[in-house]
Amino acid sequence: MFDTDQIAEVAAFFDEATNTVSYVVKAPGSDACAIIDSVLDFDYASGRTDTRSADAIVAHVRDRGLRTEWILETHVHADHLSAAPYLQERLGGKIGIGEKIVIVQDTFGKIFNEGTEFQRDGSQFDQLFKEGDTFTIGGVQGLVLHTPGHTPACLTYVIGDAAFVGDTLFMPDYGTARCDFPGGSAAELYESIQKILTLPDATRIFVCHDYKAPGRDSYAWETTVADEKSRNVHIGGGKDKDSFVAMREARDKTLSMPRLIIPSLQVNMRAGQMPPKDDKGKTFLKVPINEL
């Protein structure tokens, strides 16, 4: 049975190059764990990948004698590459994402001119979740909330007293996620946030990114439902939907595309796999011109 009174054991791994926080969540009273929103390091200038961020997670899991049951993605990230296949090869576990990944695959399959060989049915992932689905980590039940707005496929995973919200919410002093990617919607984001805020006030919220809001000297990634309700600079204090949508849409018009959006989308819509190699065994990424 789903129980928010269970205390999840959470270890965070912050990648300053992409401002991403990855998590290892251990089930209480068990050696089972889940990994959420992993990072494959990528140097865009050279086109080289590195696994130092993923290796830190591997070392943590192995040093603690944990058993990986799930490698979860909150959405198709546009700002970093996923290390899910690398982690699965070394630690096991099933790779999961939201069922609306098929919308994202269809949209970006066209933008990147992927052709008919690119499957747009989510089959690259081991599990496609929908609203209200549950999963287990060592006997502890997790709950899936569909929280679109940033992208159509965004999920929040609630594991015990902890909610992993991806890019839906940031720390209270930084606000909320952008909604101007294809398929995004500020109105949907507002409703998704309201869904998250119906969780018990003491629920711990773990965000996927932090950028140090003005006046804050250190990175942070853990807050609570109560803090988001009262202090979030974009949504707190009971801000109404129309005001939020107007603010979010105006703000999004001022934002540049994420630095790694082009490689990230091509890799992450494939569950972290690189595009197929050519007939000489080489891997290439495409750069669509004037499409994003």
C-alpha positions as CSV (number, residue, x, y, z in Angstrom):
1,M,0.0,0.0,0.0
2,F,1.3,3.5,-0.8
3,D,2.4,5.3,2.4
4,T,3.8,8.8,2.6
5,D,4.9,8.2,6.2
6,Q,7.7,5.9,5.1
7,I,11.0,7.8,5.2
8,A,12.9,7.4,1.9
9,E,16.7,7.4,2.1
10,V,17.9,9.8,-0.6
11,A,21.5,10.4,-1.8
12,A,22.0,13.4,-4.2
13,F,24.6,13.8,-6.9
14,F,25.0,17.3,-8.3
15,D,26.5,18.0,-11.7
16,E,27.6,21.6,-11.8
17,A,28.3,21.5,-15.5
18,T,24.6,21.1,-16.2
19,N,23.1,22.1,-12.8
20,T,21.5,18.7,-12.6
21,V,20.7,16.7,-9.5
22,S,20.6,12.9,-9.8
23,Y,19.3,10.7,-7.0
24,V,19.7,7.3,-5.5
25,V,16.6,6.4,-3.5
26,K,17.0,3.5,-1.0
27,A,13.9,1.7,0.2
28,P,13.7,1.7,4.0
29,G,14.5,-1.7,5.5
30,S,15.8,-3.0,2.2
31,D,18.9,-3.1,0.0
32,A,16.8,-2.1,-3.0
33,C,17.1,1.3,-4.7
34,A,16.1,3.4,-7.6
35,I,18.2,5.9,-9.6
36,I,16.5,9.0,-10.8
37,D,17.6,11.4,-13.6
38,S,21.2,10.3,-14.2
39,V,23.8,12.3,-16.2
40,L,26.2,11.2,-18.9
41,D,28.9,13.9,-19.1
42,F,29.3,15.4,-22.6
43,D,31.7,18.0,-23.9
44,Y,29.9,19.7,-26.8
45,A,33.0,21.3,-28.3
46,S,34.8,18.0,-28.8
47,G,31.8,15.7,-29.0
48,R,33.3,13.5,-26.3
49,T,31.4,11.7,-23.6
50,D,32.6,10.8,-20.1
51,T,31.1,8.7,-17.3
52,R,32.5,10.4,-14.2
53,S,29.0,11.5,-12.9
54,A,27.5,8.0,-13.6
55,D,30.6,6.3,-12.0
56,A,30.0,8.2,-8.8
57,I,26.5,6.7,-8.7
58,V,27.9,3.2,-9.5
59,A,30.4,3.5,-6.7
60,H,27.7,4.6,-4.2
61,V,25.4,1.8,-5.1
62,R,28.2,-0.8,-4.9
63,D,29.8,0.5,-1.8
64,R,26.5,0.3,0.1
65,G,25.7,-3.1,-1.3
66,L,22.5,-1.8,-2.9
67,R,20.4,-3.6,-5.6
68,T,19.1,-1.4,-8.4
69,E,15.6,-2.1,-9.4
70,W,14.7,1.0,-11.3
71,I,16.5,3.7,-13.4
72,L,13.8,6.4,-13.7
73,E,13.5,9.4,-15.9
74,T,11.2,12.2,-14.9
75,H,11.1,13.3,-18.6
76,V,13.1,13.6,-21.8
77,H,15.7,16.1,-20.6
78,A,16.8,19.0,-22.8
79,D,19.8,20.1,-20.8
80,H,21.8,16.9,-20.2
81,L,22.3,13.4,-21.6
82,S,21.0,10.4,-19.7
83,A,23.4,7.7,-18.5
84,A,20.6,5.2,-18.1
85,P,22.0,2.5,-20.4
86,Y,25.5,2.8,-18.9
87,L,24.0,2.4,-15.4
88,Q,21.8,-0.5,-16.5
89,E,24.7,-2.4,-17.9
90,R,26.6,-2.1,-14.6
91,L,23.9,-2.2,-12.0
92,G,20.8,-3.8,-13.6
93,G,17.3,-2.4,-13.2
94,K,14.5,-1.4,-15.5
95,I,14.5,2.0,-17.3
96,G,11.2,3.8,-16.9
97,I,9.6,7.0,-18.2
98,G,6.1,8.4,-18.8
99,E,3.9,6.9,-21.5
100,K,3.6,10.3,-23.3
101,I,7.2,9.8,-24.4
102,V,5.6,8.7,-27.7
103,I,4.4,12.3,-28.2
104,V,7.9,13.6,-27.6
105,Q,9.4,11.0,-29.9
106,D,7.0,11.9,-32.7
107,T,7.7,15.6,-32.3
108,F,11.4,15.4,-32.2
109,G,11.7,12.4,-34.6
110,K,10.3,14.8,-37.2
111,I,12.6,17.8,-36.1
112,F,15.7,15.6,-36.3
113,N,14.5,13.8,-39.5
114,E,15.0,10.4,-37.9
115,G,13.1,8.4,-40.6
116,T,11.0,5.3,-40.2
117,E,13.8,3.3,-38.6
118,F,13.4,5.4,-35.4
119,Q,10.6,3.7,-33.3
120,R,8.1,6.2,-31.9
121,D,6.4,3.8,-29.6
122,G,8.5,4.1,-26.4
123,S,9.9,0.6,-27.0
124,Q,13.4,1.8,-26.1
125,F,12.3,1.9,-22.5
126,D,11.5,-1.0,-20.2
127,Q,8.5,0.6,-18.6
128,L,6.1,3.3,-19.7
129,F,4.2,4.8,-16.7
130,K,0.8,6.6,-16.7
131,E,-1.0,8.6,-14.0
132,G,-1.7,6.6,-10.9
133,D,0.6,3.7,-11.7
134,T,2.5,2.2,-8.8
135,F,5.9,0.4,-8.7
136,T,7.9,-1.2,-5.9
137,I,11.4,-0.8,-4.6
138,G,12.2,-3.6,-2.2
139,G,8.5,-3.8,-1.2
140,V,8.1,-0.1,-0.8
141,Q,5.5,1.2,-3.2
142,G,6.1,4.3,-5.3
143,L,3.3,6.4,-7.0
144,V,3.4,8.0,-10.4
145,L,1.9,11.4,-11.1
146,H,1.6,12.7,-14.6
147,T,2.7,16.3,-14.3
148,P,3.0,17.8,-17.9
149,G,3.6,21.4,-18.8
150,H,7.4,21.5,-19.1
151,T,7.0,18.6,-21.6
152,P,4.0,16.3,-22.3
153,A,5.8,13.3,-20.8
154,C,6.8,14.8,-17.4
155,L,6.3,12.6,-14.3
156,T,6.6,13.1,-10.6
157,Y,7.7,10.0,-8.6
158,V,6.4,9.8,-5.0
159,I,8.5,7.3,-3.0
160,G,7.5,7.3,0.7
161,D,7.7,10.8,2.0
162,A,9.7,12.1,-1.0
163,A,8.5,13.5,-4.4
164,F,10.9,13.7,-7.3
165,V,9.4,16.4,-9.5
166,G,11.9,16.7,-12.3
167,D,11.7,20.2,-13.9
168,T,8.2,20.9,-12.8
169,L,9.2,22.9,-9.7
170,F,12.5,24.4,-8.6
171,M,13.5,25.6,-5.2
172,P,11.0,28.2,-3.8
173,D,13.4,31.1,-4.4
174,Y,13.8,30.1,-8.1
175,G,10.3,29.2,-9.2
176,T,9.1,26.9,-11.9
177,A,10.1,25.3,-15.2
178,R,9.9,26.8,-18.6
179,C,7.1,25.7,-20.9
180,D,8.2,26.9,-24.4
181,F,9.5,23.6,-25.8
182,P,7.3,21.9,-28.4
183,G,4.4,20.4,-26.5
184,G,4.9,22.5,-23.4
185,S,2.0,24.4,-21.8
186,A,2.0,26.9,-18.9
187,A,-1.6,26.2,-18.2
188,E,-0.8,22.5,-17.9
189,L,2.2,23.2,-15.7
190,Y,-0.1,25.2,-13.3
191,E,-2.4,22.3,-13.0
192,S,0.4,19.8,-12.5
193,I,1.9,21.9,-9.7
194,Q,-1.5,22.1,-8.0
195,K,-1.5,18.3,-8.1
196,I,1.9,18.1,-6.5
197,L,0.8,20.6,-3.8
198,T,-2.0,18.3,-2.8
199,L,0.5,15.9,-1.3
200,P,1.0,16.2,2.5
201,D,2.7,19.4,3.6
202,A,5.7,17.5,5.1
203,T,6.4,15.7,1.8
204,R,10.0,16.4,0.8
205,I,10.4,17.7,-2.7
206,F,13.6,16.9,-4.7
207,V,14.2,19.1,-7.7
208,C,16.2,18.1,-10.8
209,H,18.0,21.4,-11.2
210,D,19.3,24.3,-9.2
211,Y,20.8,27.5,-10.4
212,K,21.4,29.4,-7.2
213,A,18.7,32.1,-7.0
214,P,20.0,35.7,-6.6
215,G,21.2,36.2,-3.0
216,R,21.8,32.5,-2.4
217,D,25.4,31.4,-2.1
218,S,25.0,27.6,-2.3
219,Y,23.2,25.1,-4.4
220,A,20.1,23.4,-3.0
221,W,17.7,20.7,-4.2
222,E,15.5,19.7,-1.3
223,T,12.4,21.5,-0.1
224,T,8.8,20.6,1.0
225,V,5.3,20.9,-0.2
226,A,4.6,23.4,2.5
227,D,7.5,25.6,1.5
228,E,6.6,25.5,-2.2
229,K,3.0,26.5,-1.3
230,S,4.0,29.5,0.8
231,R,7.3,30.7,-0.7
232,N,7.6,29.7,-4.3
233,V,8.2,33.0,-6.2
234,H,6.2,31.9,-9.2
235,I,3.3,29.9,-7.7
236,G,3.3,30.4,-3.9
237,G,0.7,32.2,-1.8
238,G,-2.2,30.9,-3.9
239,K,-1.3,32.6,-7.2
240,D,-4.2,32.2,-9.7
241,K,-3.8,30.3,-13.0
242,D,-4.2,33.3,-15.3
243,S,-1.5,35.3,-13.5
244,F,0.8,32.4,-13.5
245,V,0.3,31.6,-17.2
246,A,0.9,35.3,-18.1
247,M,4.1,35.4,-16.1
248,R,5.4,32.1,-17.3
249,E,4.8,32.8,-21.0
250,A,6.3,36.3,-20.8
251,R,9.4,34.9,-19.0
252,D,9.8,32.1,-21.4
253,K,10.1,34.5,-24.3
254,T,13.3,35.9,-22.7
255,L,15.1,32.5,-22.4
256,S,17.7,31.0,-24.6
257,M,17.7,27.4,-25.6
258,P,19.6,25.1,-23.2
259,R,23.2,24.6,-24.3
260,L,22.9,20.9,-24.7
261,I,19.4,20.7,-26.1
262,I,20.4,19.3,-29.5
263,P,22.4,16.3,-28.3
264,S,20.3,15.7,-25.3
265,L,17.0,15.3,-27.1
266,Q,18.5,12.9,-29.7
267,V,19.9,10.7,-27.0
268,N,17.3,10.9,-24.3
269,M,14.3,10.1,-26.6
270,R,16.2,6.9,-27.2
271,A,16.4,6.1,-23.5
272,G,20.0,7.3,-23.3
273,Q,21.2,5.4,-26.4
274,M,23.2,7.2,-29.1
275,P,21.8,7.3,-32.6
276,P,22.7,4.2,-34.7
277,K,26.2,4.0,-36.1
278,D,26.8,4.5,-39.8
279,D,28.2,1.8,-42.1
280,K,31.7,2.7,-40.9
281,G,30.8,2.3,-37.2
282,K,30.8,6.0,-36.4
283,T,28.1,7.9,-34.4
284,F,26.8,11.3,-35.4
285,L,24.3,13.7,-34.0
286,K,22.3,16.0,-36.2
287,V,21.9,19.8,-36.0
288,P,18.5,21.0,-37.3
289,I,18.8,24.5,-38.7
290,N,16.1,27.0,-37.6
291,E,13.9,24.3,-36.0
292,L,14.2,25.0,-32.3
